Amino acid sequence: MNANTSSTPSILSLLTPAHIETDVAAHNRSELFAEIGALFAREGLVAKPLIDALEVREKMGSTALGLGVAIPHGRVKNLEQARAAFLRTQTPIDFDAPDKKPVDIFFVLLVPEHATEQHLQLLAELAQLVGDRDFRDSLHAAADDAAVFALLQSRRG
């Protein structure tokens, strides 16, 4: 049974194969955000407003959760629907995590500027997912984009 009874999509339904990258060569936050912008630009979105939204949110405080995971997110003006991505960096990067450990697993969430409730529901769903140690370990161990997608799909339902 799906506990998500509102019209908010599941975070897992937003993570398509085109939004998963497991070999990202970013060495810092700016390079990571540029990669995120480029990922969404491939489907016609303008990268700069997306990057700006992520940077604005990070200035409020790090979106790193600890345990090698961060959830960079932001509200984007003129974005029509929520978007999500999964990126894993080749080497962990400093993301001001509460446990002081570098981060290599990034779940990205972008929502329309007005989507406050949707934003919170999707963030809560992500936090619950990454709170599962076995799931995190599986994300770290996944061989490639397809393996991550299969893992995410196994969590649906």
C-alpha positions as CSV (number, residue, x, y, z in Angstrom):
1,M,0.0,0.0,0.0
2,N,1.3,3.4,-0.9
3,A,1.4,5.8,2.0
4,N,1.7,8.7,-0.3
5,T,-2.0,9.5,-0.9
6,S,-1.6,13.1,-2.2
7,S,-0.9,14.1,-5.8
8,T,2.8,14.3,-5.0
9,P,4.9,11.9,-7.0
10,S,7.2,9.5,-5.3
11,I,10.8,10.5,-5.4
12,L,11.5,7.1,-7.0
13,S,9.2,7.9,-9.9
14,L,11.2,11.0,-10.6
15,L,14.5,9.2,-10.8
16,T,14.7,8.1,-14.4
17,P,17.8,6.5,-16.0
18,A,18.6,9.8,-17.6
19,H,18.8,11.3,-14.1
20,I,21.4,8.9,-12.7
21,E,25.1,9.4,-13.0
22,T,27.6,7.2,-11.0
23,D,30.9,8.4,-12.3
24,V,30.9,12.1,-11.7
25,A,34.3,13.8,-11.6
26,A,33.4,16.7,-9.4
27,H,35.9,17.7,-6.8
28,N,33.9,20.4,-4.9
29,R,30.4,21.8,-4.5
30,S,30.7,24.2,-7.5
31,E,31.8,21.4,-9.9
32,L,29.0,19.2,-8.6
33,F,26.3,21.8,-9.1
34,A,27.7,22.5,-12.6
35,E,27.3,18.7,-13.3
36,I,23.7,18.9,-12.0
37,G,23.0,21.9,-14.2
38,A,24.4,20.1,-17.3
39,L,22.4,16.9,-16.5
40,F,19.1,18.8,-16.6
41,A,20.2,21.1,-19.5
42,R,20.3,17.9,-21.7
43,E,16.6,17.8,-21.4
44,G,16.0,21.4,-22.2
45,L,16.1,23.2,-18.8
46,V,18.3,26.2,-18.3
47,A,21.1,25.3,-16.0
48,K,21.8,28.6,-14.3
49,P,18.5,29.0,-12.4
50,L,18.8,25.4,-11.2
51,I,22.4,25.9,-10.0
52,D,21.4,29.2,-8.4
53,A,18.5,27.5,-6.4
54,L,20.9,24.9,-5.1
55,E,23.5,27.5,-4.1
56,V,20.9,29.6,-2.3
57,R,19.7,26.6,-0.3
58,E,23.3,25.6,0.6
59,K,24.0,29.1,1.9
60,M,21.2,28.5,4.5
61,G,23.1,25.4,5.7
62,S,24.6,22.3,4.3
63,T,22.2,19.7,2.8
64,A,24.6,16.9,3.8
65,L,23.0,14.4,6.1
66,G,26.2,12.6,7.1
67,L,27.2,9.0,6.3
68,G,28.4,10.1,2.9
69,V,25.0,11.3,1.7
70,A,23.7,14.8,0.8
71,I,20.3,16.0,-0.6
72,P,21.0,19.2,-2.4
73,H,17.6,20.8,-3.1
74,G,15.9,24.0,-4.1
75,R,12.8,25.7,-5.3
76,V,13.2,26.9,-8.9
77,K,11.2,29.8,-10.4
78,N,9.3,28.8,-13.6
79,L,10.0,25.0,-13.1
80,E,6.8,23.2,-14.1
81,Q,7.2,20.0,-12.2
82,A,9.5,18.4,-9.6
83,R,12.8,16.9,-10.9
84,A,15.2,14.6,-9.2
85,A,18.6,13.2,-9.9
86,F,21.1,10.8,-8.3
87,L,24.8,11.4,-8.6
88,R,27.7,9.5,-7.2
89,T,31.1,11.2,-7.3
90,Q,34.3,9.3,-8.2
91,T,35.8,10.6,-5.0
92,P,34.0,12.0,-1.9
93,I,33.9,15.8,-1.6
94,D,33.7,18.1,1.4
95,F,30.0,19.1,1.8
96,D,30.1,20.4,5.4
97,A,28.4,17.2,6.7
98,P,27.4,17.1,10.4
99,D,29.7,14.0,10.9
100,K,32.5,15.9,9.1
101,K,32.9,13.1,6.6
102,P,33.0,13.8,2.8
103,V,30.1,13.0,0.6
104,D,29.9,10.9,-2.6
105,I,26.1,10.1,-2.7
106,F,23.9,13.0,-3.8
107,F,20.2,12.9,-4.3
108,V,19.1,16.1,-6.0
109,L,15.6,17.6,-5.7
110,L,14.3,20.6,-7.6
111,V,10.7,21.7,-7.2
112,P,8.6,24.5,-8.5
113,E,8.9,27.7,-6.5
114,H,5.4,27.3,-5.1
115,A,5.6,23.6,-4.2
116,T,6.2,23.9,-0.5
117,E,4.2,20.8,0.6
118,Q,5.5,18.7,-2.3
119,H,9.1,19.8,-1.5
120,L,8.7,18.7,2.1
121,Q,7.1,15.3,1.2
122,L,9.8,14.5,-1.3
123,L,12.6,15.4,1.1
124,A,11.0,13.3,3.9
125,E,10.8,10.3,1.5
126,L,14.5,10.8,0.5
127,A,15.6,11.1,4.2
128,Q,13.8,7.8,5.0
129,L,15.4,6.0,2.0
130,V,18.9,7.1,2.8
131,G,18.4,6.3,6.5
132,D,18.5,2.6,5.6
133,R,22.1,1.5,6.0
134,D,21.7,-1.5,3.7
135,F,20.3,0.8,1.0
136,R,23.1,3.3,1.4
137,D,25.7,0.5,1.2
138,S,24.0,-0.8,-2.0
139,L,24.2,2.6,-3.5
140,H,27.9,2.8,-2.8
141,A,28.5,-0.6,-4.2
142,A,26.4,-0.4,-7.3
143,A,28.6,-1.0,-10.4
144,D,27.0,1.6,-12.7
145,D,24.0,3.8,-13.6
146,A,21.9,0.8,-14.5
147,A,22.6,-0.9,-11.2
148,V,21.6,2.2,-9.3
149,F,18.4,2.4,-11.3
150,A,17.6,-1.2,-10.7
151,L,18.2,-0.7,-7.0
152,L,15.9,2.3,-6.9
153,Q,13.2,0.4,-8.8
154,S,13.4,-2.4,-6.3
155,R,12.4,0.1,-3.6
156,R,9.2,1.2,-5.4
157,G,5.9,-0.3,-4.6
